[in-house]
Amino acid sequence: MDHREPIELPVEHISNAPPPDAARPFVFQVQFGNWEQPPDEPPLRLQARRPRRVLPLVLFVATCLSTFWAGGEMFGLALLPGNPPQVAIDFSKFLTGGLQYSVALMAILVAHEMGHFLQARRYGVPASWPWFIPMPISPLGTMGAVIVQASGHADRKQMFDIGITGPLAGLVVAIPVTILGLQSSHIENIESFGGGLTFGNPLLLRWLAEWHFGASLLPNQDLVLTPLLHAGWVGILITALNLIPIGQLDGGHILYGLIGRRAHRVAFVLLWSAVIWTLTTGNWSYSVMIFLLLTMGARHPPTRDDSVPLGGFRIVLGWLTLAFMLIGFTPNPISFQDHPQRENPASSSRQRQRDVPQVEEAMRDDHRQKSLLAVVQASE
């Protein structure tokens, strides 16, 4: 029988205990199930919390609806010329265009974000579910998605893998979607419509168009916009923007894994070059993104262990992935142009928000006119 007296802790040890606030980082780790209890310490009775799922699910549904509206508005609504002008709604095109665009674009975004999420789970790095950002008032319908990841848990190789998997997974979906969109598209002269909202073609899209049609795009030619082609265009653009090697963008993670702290100087030069370019050219297309990067900073935080080697395969893959930014980026993503319209416009238009010639021709066709279910006067 053990007659030893129990050991009592001195009072000063109890009074010097850390305040309750000091446990918050521990709770953040536990809620994702990545904390391991040290073997020599008694178990702590703290209730673990699961990652938030309700709000990410709500944002996902909201983004699906906003992308559906953006696609339906682009391919199912039209401003008809006249005095006063009219707004025409083709419900058939609204439903099919909105559904195709939303499903294709959300598939690209989900693939991108789940690439980050599953890779983080693989390495036991705490990460939130994807937070999709709806934006129904824009022609894109979304601003993409983000994943909140706890810092200081991943080493150099793990951070590299988490950062590079998202863009690669997104491109696996975005490129086939773009090719499918080209199947129902064709090349058209710019003068065949009277202007409208246009989308700049990145170099990759021009290559895919030349490969599909067997001919290069002339300066006065462009591609006809289709729902799948538009979704592929958005996916390519979002991937290219995420690969910019600044801060905690995907490109920032990749470049930091490749060259370490020297990536800070590269990010600083790129960020302030973008600021100077925006101010000198007056092109404010990326002003919101530049502002957010200036707010968050261009530096990448250190990993848990920067000395972990990447290996030759990851180094080559990293530089090739960063090079995609050069063929997927366009300096003028969206612009409004006004071109003189021909007397007999073609039945299709350039990449733009509202396909006016198609709706006008449909109204002249008795069979197609039956599908035009609503014509709303803008003013009496």
Secondary structure as the mmCIF struct_conf table of DSSP 4:
data_model
#
loop_
_struct_conf.conf_type_id
_struct_conf.id
_struct_conf.beg_label_comp_id
_struct_conf.beg_label_asym_id
_struct_conf.beg_label_seq_id
_struct_conf.end_label_comp_id
_struct_conf.end_label_asym_id
_struct_conf.end_label_seq_id
HELX_LH_PP_P HELX_LH_PP_P1 ARG A 4 ILE A 7
HELX_RH_AL_P HELX_RH_AL_P1 VAL A 11 SER A 15
TURN_TY1_P TURN_TY1_P1 ASN A 16 ASN A 16
HELX_LH_PP_P HELX_LH_PP_P2 ALA A 17 PRO A 19
HELX_RH_3T_P HELX_RH_3T_P1 PRO A 20 ALA A 23
HELX_RH_AL_P HELX_RH_AL_P2 ARG A 24 VAL A 30
TURN_TY1_P TURN_TY1_P2 GLN A 31 GLY A 33
TURN_TY1_P TURN_TY1_P3 PRO A 39 ASP A 40
BEND BEND1 GLU A 41 GLU A 41
HELX_LH_PP_P HELX_LH_PP_P3 PRO A 42 LEU A 44
HELX_LH_PP_P HELX_LH_PP_P4 ARG A 50 ARG A 52
HELX_RH_AL_P HELX_RH_AL_P3 VAL A 54 GLY A 76
STRN STRN1 LEU A 77 LEU A 80
BEND BEND2 GLY A 82 PRO A 84
STRN STRN2 GLN A 86 ILE A 89
HELX_RH_AL_P HELX_RH_AL_P4 PHE A 91 TYR A 123
TURN_TY1_P TURN_TY1_P4 GLY A 124 GLY A 124
STRN STRN3 ALA A 127 ALA A 127
HELX_LH_PP_P HELX_LH_PP_P5 SER A 128 PRO A 130
STRN STRN4 TRP A 131 MET A 135
TURN_TY1_P TURN_TY1_P5 PRO A 136 ILE A 137
BEND BEND3 SER A 138 LEU A 140
STRN STRN5 GLY A 141 VAL A 146
STRN STRN6 GLN A 149 GLN A 149
TURN_TY1_P TURN_TY1_P6 SER A 151 GLY A 152
BEND BEND4 HIS A 153 ALA A 154
HELX_RH_AL_P HELX_RH_AL_P5 ARG A 156 GLN A 183
TURN_TY1_P TURN_TY1_P7 SER A 184 SER A 184
STRN STRN7 ILE A 187 ASN A 189
HELX_RH_3T_P HELX_RH_3T_P2 ILE A 190 SER A 192
BEND BEND5 PHE A 193 PHE A 193
STRN STRN8 GLY A 196 PHE A 199
HELX_LH_PP_P HELX_LH_PP_P6 GLY A 200 PRO A 202
HELX_RH_AL_P HELX_RH_AL_P6 LEU A 203 PHE A 213
BEND BEND6 GLY A 214 ALA A 215
HELX_LH_PP_P HELX_LH_PP_P7 SER A 216 LEU A 218
TURN_TY1_P TURN_TY1_P8 PRO A 219 ASN A 220
STRN STRN9 GLN A 221 LEU A 223
HELX_LH_PP_P HELX_LH_PP_P8 VAL A 224 LEU A 225
HELX_RH_AL_P HELX_RH_AL_P7 PRO A 227 ASN A 242
TURN_TY1_P TURN_TY1_P9 LEU A 243 LEU A 243
BEND BEND7 ILE A 244 ILE A 244
BEND BEND8 ILE A 246 ILE A 246
TURN_TY1_P TURN_TY1_P10 GLY A 247 GLN A 248
BEND BEND9 LEU A 249 LEU A 249
HELX_RH_AL_P HELX_RH_AL_P8 ASP A 250 ILE A 259
HELX_RH_3T_P HELX_RH_3T_P3 GLY A 260 ARG A 262
HELX_RH_AL_P HELX_RH_AL_P9 ALA A 263 THR A 281
TURN_TY1_P TURN_TY1_P11 SER A 285 TYR A 286
HELX_RH_AL_P HELX_RH_AL_P10 SER A 287 MET A 296
BEND BEND10 ALA A 298 ALA A 298
HELX_LH_PP_P HELX_LH_PP_P9 ARG A 299 PRO A 302
BEND BEND11 ARG A 304 ARG A 304
TURN_TY1_P TURN_TY1_P12 ASP A 306 SER A 307
HELX_RH_AL_P HELX_RH_AL_P11 GLY A 312 GLY A 328
BEND BEND12 PRO A 331 PRO A 331
BEND BEND13 PRO A 333 PRO A 333
STRN STRN10 ILE A 334 GLN A 337
HELX_LH_PP_P HELX_LH_PP_P10 PRO A 340 ARG A 342
BEND BEND14 GLU A 343 ASN A 344
BEND BEND15 SER A 347 SER A 347
BEND BEND16 ARG A 350 GLN A 351
BEND BEND17 GLN A 353 GLN A 353
HELX_RH_AL_P HELX_RH_AL_P12 VAL A 356 ARG A 364
BEND BEND18 ASP A 365 ASP A 365
HELX_RH_AL_P HELX_RH_AL_P13 ASP A 366 GLN A 369
TURN_TY1_P TURN_TY1_P13 LYS A 370 SER A 371
STRN STRN11 ALA A 374 GLN A 377
BEND BEND19 ALA A 378 ALA A 378
#
